[in-house]
Amino acid sequence: MEPKPEQSPHHAYPDHWEADVVLRDGGTARIRPITTDDAERLVSFYEQVSDESKYYRFFAPYPRLSDRDVHRFTHHDYVDRVGLAVTIGGEFIGTVRYDRIDDRGRPASAPADEAEVAFLVQDAHQGRGVASALLEHIAAVARERGIRRFAAEVLPANNKMIKVFRDAGYTQRRSFEDGSVHLTLDLEPTEESLAVQRGREQRAEARSVQRLLAPGSVAVIGAGRTPGGVGRTVLRNLLAAGYTGRAYAVNRAFDEGLATLDGVPAHRSLGEIDEQVDLAVIAVPAHQVPEAVADCGEHGVQGLVVVSAGYAERGADGRELQRELVRQARSYGMRIIGPNAFGIINTAENVRLNASLAPESPARGRIGLFTQSGAIGIALLSGLHRRGAGLSSFISAGNRADVSGNDFLQYSFEDPDTDVALLYLESLGNPRKFTRLARRTAAVKPVVVVKGARHSGTNPPGHAVPVSRIPDATVSALMRQAGVIRVDTVTEMVDAGILLAGQPLPSGPRVAILGNSESLGLLTYDACLAEGLRPRPPIDLTTAASPQDFRDALAEALADATCDAVIVTAIPWVGEDGEAETGDGQVLAAALHTAVAGGSAKPVAVVHVEIGGLAEALAAASSTAAPRQRPTTARTAPPEASTDRTASTDREGATGRTTDTGRTTDTDRTTASAPAAPHPPAAPAAPEATPPAPEDRPRPGRIPAYPAAERAVRALAEAVKYAQWRRQAAVPGKVPELLDETIDEAGAAALIEAHLAAAPDPRGRQLGHDEARELLGRYGIDVRPTLPAPDPDAAVAAAARLGYPVALKTTAPHLRHRADLGGVRLDLTDEDALRRAYGDLTDLLGKPAELLPVVQAMAPRGVDTVVRASIDAAAGAVVSFGLAGAPSELLGDTAHRLVPVTDRDAAELIRSIRAAPVLFGWRGAAPVDTAALEELLLRLSRLVDDHPEVVSVALEPVVVAPQGLTALGAAVRLAPPPARNDLGPRRLPSY
């Protein structure tokens, strides 16, 4: 039970400091402030610490704590004196404390900004990363309380503690004084400290999933005595898969004389088992789950799979039960898959775990699969099985109350048995973290995602996570930016997955098509064009083609330097009697395998119509195939070094292979394959990364087969786009330094502070036109001025100040940017024209007080575009671009990128909309100044990145001319920035 918080006379108990964390070995623990009710826990904790650790803490023999010590270490004001504890099962395993000091080392209060910090970790838990987690959290607390530096005195022999400080990544100074090491840490986060934190997070969360998927022993709690039932089914499936560990059946209803069930030991409780159980599958009614969880926690179980239903999917009461389930499990250091889970599978030869409701364990393969739906999980398992594709691991998380898709990405990133990660997601609990993890994982292996519940605006029943209001088109764009292959259906997921798992990545979009059906070849050709590929004219082998003809044609295509991939089309042969023959699919498959084994490594896919046995034979592994490369992962050459001091996060995406084959990739060829003008030129290509050495294990050699040309081509097109992203991600884009010379960050900050102080409102405030112009001007974004025109004379005076020609337009909300309604008059060259336009405007639309007309100098002719930036509390800041009017508003032709936007992001952003050819000389028009447009996007990105109080900006229209651009309108909204959940110390989500 958690202690009651003490109400400090200085500050209320800070419950937002409480956090669940994953430790280095994958177990969980809770960090919370120490209170006055913790005296007995503190004494008990101290008694279990070795004399050596006590000596390192107090620099002298200190066998026990005095009453004065206990009082001092449990009474805090949560401002100048703060203590945090790490607990498992309600008991302390580690503590940290800071005391604010002045420049002479004496106790002090604010504004003193330095504190002395000291740690103590129970010996049995040293090496689990307890002190590192405590340092992250106490540093965040100190920053919140205005402390900028930590000082620590450490004995030279205390190497473990010195390493904790040294490896934290903070700027530090070290000296040797009076026989001890004096350390000073600046607590301002750095790129290195953030990289260290994320590296530790990755390793810990990956390990927590690995412990669930590779347990040494499993207990099925709720396995019934009679056949049938969920628990008995899980036990049967576990045994049928050939699980290599020890299995137990547990049910409190068992007769005392029952010794075994299905050949495994049967027990009434975990306490009767003589050894530690690593994983428990809980399949009892929801009201019995708390008792089962407590039994697991008290007997050292490391993780739980809860297949029991009756939680958040049942409504508010069930949601509270689910929260309590997570709290209870984490208090014992356990992670949960579920509740309402379908189960987990690990096909590794040394594990062979099927702790799920799937009656048949899938074949061993290179695909990792995560799903939030049991029904979809069944469909995916069945689809992959039919296509001959095997799995490395499978998690069906149910209500995903704890282990989520983010955890699966952490695991997949470094799992050497997984080449492709497939995820079916219905909710994103932490979109910022998801895109960060997906980008890093996609840099070394493909990540394919289907997102369900795209248009409902709500989460599915059971998913107790915050609802994100991000439009689905934005989510899709952000996934693409992170390298995720986003597909619409589970069928497309399987199609892409089997291609990516069995074939090398293509070097470009050029496709050779060959087969024995001219019609099927033409269908494939058309499908390639529709998907943006560059197909070569189909090669018709005629219906008389033999398997040897297919082999020779495929070998020739693979040797052709002018193609990057091959699609083989095949229909049944026609016999001499005119009857269609299914033919021997195995013979054709063998011929194709032979051609692939002897040719250069390019992806090959087969489209076939009713050729018996072909798909199965193609899916069989070939031992003569070319060697496969293993992606650079955390187990081979990790982006984070083996120590806790890691490289900067910019390097994370640069590791891994360029292609799956080790063949040099022709980036010039890929760039040259972009459509010629007037289509937009390709964004600048990145240099290639140096591929790692080939893996010593042979490539599986499976050739994917598809029943329709469109499906094969769509999968290949996704592989082409992903391969191009991989090449570009190898060397990340950058923000040009020239922007620094024209940006006044401090001046903008002062303006923002003044505006928010003038109208304090948690909802923020909308800036006026002139206020917005001034703020944007600090970042080199010029907005053309407008002058109010409440009557014709004022309009004439405004035009005289601005200079003719001018535009007269209304600014009433219902008419803004609606030239089609007659609210804009352009190219008014003199006073008479202006007065006539003013009269026409008011006669047509209403009184000036309703229309709020303004006068603005005319801009050079060009293409009207709209540039926006907004901050979503879940996803972060996003910059958007599109053409003004119908293309973006009616057709949704808008592109998005996460902030900060790099030079490559900006170039891709304006080229990724469907209407982009308009900017590059469509139908003989002059190309516009896209360089100026890219610079505008970079400046706007920098503004919202530097100042999170700028929660939305809309520049509309931005007229892009052949030389330069003009922003005619600007709307800026300021508000207190939304809380960031990705920059603080590591913590598990709590919903």
Protein Blocks (a to p, Z undefined) as FASTA:
>chain_A
ZZdddddfkbccdfklgccdddfkopacddddddfklmmmmmmmmmmpcfklmmmmnopa
cfbacfklmmmmmccehlmpccddddeehiafbdcddddddfkopacddfbfbdcddddd
dfklgonlmmmmmmmmmmmmmmmnopabdcddddfklmmlmmmmmmnopacddddeehia
cddddfbdcfklmmmmmmmmmmmmmmmmmmmmmcfbdcdehiafbggjjklmmmmmmmmn
opabdcddddfkbcfklmbgghiacdfbfklpmbdcfbdcddbdfklmmmmmmmmmmnop
abdcdfbghilknojklmmmmmmmmmmmmmnopacedehifbdcdfbfklopacbfbfbd
cdddfbdcddfbfklmmmmmmmmmmnopacfbdcdekjommbcfklmmmmmmmmmkbcbd
cdddfbdfblmlmmmmmmmmmmmoccddddehklnopacehiacdddfbdfklmmmmmmm
nopacdfbfklmmmmmmmmmmpccdfbjbdcdddjbfklmmmmmmmmmmnopacddddde
bjkbcfklmmmmmmmmmmpmkbcbdcddddddddfkopacebjfklmmmmmmmmmmmmcc
dddddddehighklmmmmpccfkbccddddddfklmgfbafblbdcdfklmmmgccfbfn
opacdfklmmmmpccdfbdcddddddddddddddfbdcekiacddfbfklmmmmmmmmmm
mmmmmmmmmpccdddfklmmmccfklmmmmmmmmmmmmgcfkbpaddfklmmmmmmmnop
acddddddfbfklmmmmmmmnopadddddfbfklgoplknopacehiabfklmmmmmmmm
mmmnocfklnopaddddddddddddddddddfknopcdddddehjllmmnopacdddddd
dfklmmmmmmmpmklmmmnopghiacddfklmmmmmmmmmmmmmmmmmlmbccddddddd
feocddfbdcdddddddddfklmccddddZZ
